[in-house]
C-alpha cells in the first residue's frame, strides 16, 4: 500500500452548510457551477449523499462527473421514505 495523502472537500447545502462552513475541508461553491468546480478541484472521485430534492446541486455535480469520466458514489445519508 502506498502512502498517498487523501484530500477531500465538502460542498454543502441546507443545514449541512451551517454545520460545516467553518471547517478547513469546507469548499464554498458560491456561484460556481459544477463544471467549474471540477476544473478547479480536479477530483479523482465524487461522493454525494442521496437527496429527495430534485434541484440539489449534487445532481449537477454527478452529471458533470459522468461527462468527465470521474467515478462517483452515492451514500444513503438518511433513512426516510424507504418503502
C-alpha positions as CSV (number, residue, x, y, z in Angstrom):
1,X,0.0,0.0,0.0
2,X,1.4,3.4,-0.9
3,X,1.3,6.4,1.4
4,X,-0.6,8.9,-0.8
5,X,-2.3,11.6,1.1
6,X,-6.1,11.6,0.6
7,X,-7.5,15.1,0.4
8,X,-11.2,16.0,0.4
9,X,-13.6,18.9,0.4
10,X,-17.2,19.2,1.4
11,X,-19.7,21.2,-0.7
12,X,-22.8,21.6,1.3
13,X,-26.3,23.0,1.1
14,X,-29.1,23.5,3.6
15,X,-28.5,22.6,7.3
16,X,-25.1,21.0,6.4
17,X,-23.9,24.3,5.1
18,X,-24.3,26.0,8.5
19,X,-22.7,23.0,10.3
20,X,-19.6,22.6,8.1
21,X,-18.9,26.2,6.8
22,X,-16.2,26.9,9.4
23,X,-14.3,23.6,8.9
24,X,-11.0,23.6,7.0
25,X,-12.2,21.0,4.5
26,X,-15.3,23.1,3.5
27,X,-15.4,24.4,-0.1
28,X,-17.8,27.3,-0.6
29,X,-19.1,26.9,-4.2
30,X,-20.5,30.5,-4.1
31,X,-22.0,31.0,-7.6
32,X,-19.8,28.4,-9.3
33,X,-21.3,25.7,-11.4
34,X,-20.4,22.0,-11.2
35,X,-18.2,22.0,-14.3
36,X,-16.1,24.9,-12.9
37,X,-15.7,23.2,-9.6
38,X,-14.4,20.0,-11.2
39,X,-11.9,22.0,-13.3
40,X,-10.7,23.8,-10.1
41,X,-10.6,20.9,-7.7
42,X,-9.7,18.1,-10.2
43,X,-11.2,15.3,-8.1
44,X,-10.5,11.6,-8.7
45,X,-13.8,10.6,-7.1
46,X,-17.1,12.2,-6.3
47,X,-19.0,11.1,-3.2
48,X,-22.5,12.5,-2.7
49,X,-25.3,12.0,-0.2
50,X,-28.7,10.9,-1.6
51,X,-31.3,13.6,-1.9
52,X,-35.0,13.8,-2.5
53,X,-34.6,17.4,-3.5
54,X,-34.7,17.3,-7.3
55,X,-32.9,20.7,-7.5
56,X,-30.0,19.5,-5.3
57,X,-26.6,20.6,-6.5
58,X,-25.3,17.1,-6.2
59,X,-27.3,16.1,-9.3
60,X,-25.4,18.7,-11.3
61,X,-22.1,17.6,-9.9
62,X,-22.9,13.9,-10.8
63,X,-23.9,14.9,-14.3
64,X,-20.6,16.7,-14.9
65,X,-18.6,14.0,-13.2
66,X,-20.1,11.5,-15.6
67,X,-19.3,13.7,-18.6
68,X,-15.7,14.0,-17.3
69,X,-15.5,10.2,-16.6
70,X,-14.9,10.8,-12.9
71,X,-16.3,7.9,-10.8
72,X,-19.0,8.7,-8.3
73,X,-20.6,7.1,-5.3
74,X,-23.9,7.9,-3.7
75,X,-24.2,7.3,0.0
76,X,-27.5,6.9,1.7
77,X,-27.2,9.6,4.3
78,X,-30.7,9.4,5.9
79,X,-33.3,6.7,6.2
80,X,-36.6,8.1,5.0
81,X,-39.3,7.1,2.5
82,X,-37.5,3.8,2.0
83,X,-40.7,1.9,1.2
